[in-house]
Amino acid sequence: MDDPNADTQWNDILRQKGILPPKEEKEITEDDIISMVENTIDEKSHGKAFDDMTLDELNEKEDDVDEEEERIFEAYRRQRMAEMREASMKAKYGCVKEISKVDYVTEVNQAGEVFLYVS
């Protein structure tokens, strides 16, 4: 076993069986969150501040954002199209109900648009 504190499936099983002690959860503070966000921003800007970038580098960044937005919108469009197709495949005529000879006149006269078939 390499590292008993590693977050692996095997170590989780050993913790469940009581072989390893429970993993101690580290509390995340507001400062940790701020530093994570700042690190992410630095990674995305390749460690360079926007003020220090050339016009070509800024245009490249803008293109990256545009491509990402386009990808997100395309995924959303596909999802909505699938939902619309699914909705159109559902019941087109409302409900089907069987009526007796006695109820025929009442049901047909009270209904707005009716499609009848005789079985």
C-alpha positions in Angstrom: 0.0 0.0 0.0 1.5 3.3 -1.1 -0.4 6.0 0.7 -3.1 5.2 3.2 -4.4 8.8 2.9 -4.8 8.6 -0.9 -8.4 9.0 -2.1 -8.7 5.7 -4.0 -11.4 3.1 -4.3 -9.3 0.5 -2.5 -8.6 2.7 0.5 -12.4 3.5 0.7 -13.1 -0.2 0.9 -10.4 -0.6 3.6 -12.0 2.3 5.5 -15.4 0.7 5.3 -14.0 -2.6 6.7 -12.3 -0.8 9.5 -8.8 -1.6 8.4 -7.9 2.0 7.8 -9.0 4.8 10.1 -11.6 7.2 8.7 -10.2 9.9 6.5 -10.0 13.3 8.1 -11.8 15.9 6.1 -9.9 19.2 5.7 -12.1 22.2 6.2 -12.0 24.6 3.3 -11.9 28.2 4.3 -12.9 31.3 2.3 -9.2 32.1 1.7 -8.7 28.6 0.2 -11.6 29.2 -2.2 -10.2 32.6 -3.2 -6.8 31.2 -3.8 -8.3 28.3 -5.9 -10.2 30.8 -8.1 -7.1 33.0 -8.5 -5.0 30.0 -9.5 -7.6 28.9 -12.0 -7.6 32.4 -13.5 -3.8 32.4 -13.7 -3.8 29.0 -15.4 -6.4 30.1 -17.9 -4.4 33.2 -18.8 -1.2 31.2 -19.0 0.3 33.0 -16.1 0.1 36.3 -17.8 -2.0 39.3 -16.8 -4.4 40.6 -19.4 -2.6 44.0 -19.2 0.6 42.3 -20.2 -0.8 40.5 -23.2 -0.4 41.6 -26.8 -3.4 42.2 -29.0 -2.9 38.9 -30.8 -2.9 37.0 -27.5 -6.1 38.8 -26.4 -7.7 37.9 -29.7 -6.7 34.3 -29.3 -8.3 34.3 -25.8 -11.4 35.8 -27.2 -11.6 33.1 -29.9 -11.2 30.4 -27.2 -14.1 31.8 -25.3 -16.2 32.0 -28.5 -15.5 28.4 -29.3 -16.4 27.3 -25.8 -19.7 29.2 -25.9 -20.5 27.8 -29.3 -19.9 24.3 -28.0 -22.2 25.0 -25.0 -24.9 26.4 -27.2 -24.7 23.5 -29.6 -25.0 21.0 -26.8 -28.0 22.9 -25.4 -29.6 23.1 -28.9 -29.2 19.3 -29.3 -30.8 18.7 -25.9 -33.8 21.0 -26.6 -34.3 19.3 -30.0 -34.3 15.9 -28.3 -36.9 17.2 -25.7 -39.1 18.6 -28.5 -39.0 15.4 -30.5 -39.9 13.4 -27.3 -42.8 15.8 -26.6 -44.1 15.4 -30.2 -44.0 11.6 -29.9 -46.3 11.7 -26.9 -50.1 11.3 -27.1 -51.4 13.3 -30.0 -55.1 12.9 -29.5 -55.5 13.3 -25.8 -57.0 10.3 -24.1 -58.8 7.2 -25.3 -61.8 6.1 -23.3 -64.4 3.5 -23.8 -68.1 4.5 -23.5 -71.2 2.4 -23.4 -74.3 2.8 -25.6 -76.1 4.6 -22.8 -73.3 7.2 -22.4 -72.8 7.8 -26.1 -75.1 10.8 -26.7 -73.9 12.6 -23.5 -70.2 12.0 -24.1 -70.3 13.0 -27.8 -72.4 16.1 -27.3 -70.4 17.4 -24.4 -67.0 16.8 -25.9 -65.4 19.5 -28.1 -63.5 17.6 -30.8 -64.1 13.9 -30.9 -62.6 11.1 -33.0 -64.8 8.0 -32.9 -64.2 4.4 -33.9 -66.4 1.4 -33.4 -65.0 -1.9 -32.2 
